[in-house]
Amino acid sequence: MSLLWIDGFEGYGTNIGSTPAPADIMARRYNVFGESNLNVETGRISGRCIDTYDNFYYFSTPAINADATIIIGCAIKLTNSSEDEFLRLYDGGTLGINLCYIAGGEIAVKRGATTLGTTVGLGLTIGDWYWIELKVLVDNAAGTYELRVGEVNVLSAAGVDTQAGANAYYDIVRLGYSNNDPWYDDFYVCNGAGAINNDFLGNCHVTAIFPDGVGNTTDFTPSAGANFACVREEEVNDDTDYVEDSIAAHKDTYTYGDVGALISIKGLQINTDCRETDATPFSLITVVRSNGVDDDDAPQAIATTDYVTKRRLDETDPDTAVAWLAAAINAAEFGVKVS
């Protein structure tokens, strides 16, 4: 697999200009410092995005990569002209390659505090959205990097030191903690380990769909009403309504809303918010039902009575083993199973 992370920042609350809801929702998916200082705003194309309006706060992916090549794509809008880093790569706790806004609308590529190169004539405008991608090969001497803005190579180099820590990879991506108060949308992370999605993906839009009907299997017990109606909310309501089960192999699947006529689908990610309700440990299996056949992912331990988000990411349709088609997603069901 090369596609490691997808987020369009839907499902973090519905109130524009308010903090993510429920209060810990981002911390279920990211390592967050100061979630109460992040805001949900109107997205670049549609839906929503995240505004890191206070310079002291950020959110970082968990450790998701151990490959020497890492590619990040994100729509970014800087809302003031302070010179500061707005995207950072880490090897554990060591800051490595990062992007810094430079007065006049330029971007510097840095390794820690060392500037490796700065764009010339880029002319970014504060308050406008830009599609920014960065690809790095991590090495102490033979490293490379390429920065693209709007799918155009605006800065690159080879034979440079791109390694900051002990490891020849960056495993964590951090957004925020910047004086230029960036907004972020349509975020992806890839590496070079797989056969597909192992290079720049180009300008992407991440869209969200939610359960809208009863699926093929309804084993779980709903808190009230229909199973799908207890899990379809765009803003997670935790214990207000839910489905639950404790019997191994029991599962629920649901139909979902349509994704529309997408041109090319790089992958899909299913997010499930869940928790244990007693002292018995359980694992969650995420089910994809495509063309009438259920496909289970590996069990993921829940391991807490606090809510956590478990993710399944599929680059291809498990029924065909090739890239998803919009029609196949529209006809598919997604759900959960007790392990």
Secondary structure as UniProt FT lines:
FT   STRAND          3..7
FT   TURN            16..17
FT   TURN            23..25
FT   HELIX           26..28
FT   STRAND          31..33
FT   HELIX           35..37
FT   STRAND          39..42
FT   STRAND          48..51
FT   TURN            55..56
FT   STRAND          58..60
FT   STRAND          69..77
FT   STRAND          85..91
FT   TURN            92..93
FT   STRAND          94..102
FT   TURN            103..105
FT   STRAND          106..111
FT   TURN            112..113
FT   STRAND          114..118
FT   TURN            126..127
FT   STRAND          129..137
FT   STRAND          143..149
FT   TURN            150..151
FT   STRAND          152..160
FT   STRAND          172..176
FT   TURN            179..180
FT   STRAND          183..191
FT   STRAND          211..218
FT   STRAND          221..222
FT   HELIX           228..230
FT   HELIX           238..240
FT   STRAND          243..244
FT   TURN            248..249
FT   STRAND          251..256
FT   STRAND          268..274
FT   STRAND          283..290
FT   TURN            291..292
FT   STRAND          293..296
FT   STRAND          300..301
FT   STRAND          308..314
FT   TURN            318..320
FT   HELIX           326..331
FT   STRAND          333..338
//
